[in-house]
Amino acid sequence: LRQLRIVYARDESEDLPSDFVPLATAFERALLEWPSEAVPLTLVLDSVDQLDDSDAGRQLDWLPVSQLPEHVKLLVSSLPDHPEFQCLSKLRAALKRGGQFVGVLPLSEHERMLEHLLGK
């Protein structure tokens, strides 16, 4: 949220909420209201499966994926679902306007990946 304030020239003097619910609300408002066609947003969230789950971070309820405007793009990485987290399933279920999911081979499969990329 702090970085979004800088990018979208928002007031940085105001303190960010420290409690989860007000912080999630402020983050959602920033994603829905600040970007525009003139200043779009591509947000990259890596390893959401590794988020602290003390405030249900891995539930991803704080990420408004089904409401994002067209000028907001989201790139999210996660390990496949596991008994402790189901981030990938939650993201798939939340996307209402479609979306693209790309499975990435483990690095141990580097030869197959390279052959695939080279079209062999």
C-alpha positions, 0 to 999 in steps of 0.5 A, a space after each residue: 500500500 505504501 508503494 501504491 501511494 508513491 506511484 499514484 501520488 497519494 498522501 504519504 503523511 497519513 499513517 497506514 492502518 495497523 489492524 488487518 481489516 482496515 488495512 485490507 479495506 484501504 488496499 482494496 480501495 487503492 486497487 479499485 480507485 487509484 489506477 486508471 487507463 492513463 496510469 494502469 497497474 500491474 501488481 505482482 504478488 509472489 509466493 502467496 502460499 507463504 504468507 503469514 496466515 495469522 490474519 487468514 492471509 492465505 485465504 486471499 479474501 483481502 485480494 479483490 480479484 473478481 472486482 478489478 477494473 480492466 486497467 489493473 492486471 494481477 500476476 500471482 504465484 503460488 505452489 500447488 494446493 497443499 493441505 495447509 493452503 489452497 491458494 491456487 484453488 481460491 484464486 481460480 474460484 474467485 476469478 469471475 471474468 476468467 483468467 489465465 493460469 500457467 503451470 510452471 515445471 519444477 526446476 528439476 525439469 529444466 531440460 524438458 522446459 528448455 526443450 519446450 521453449 526451444 520448440 524441440 
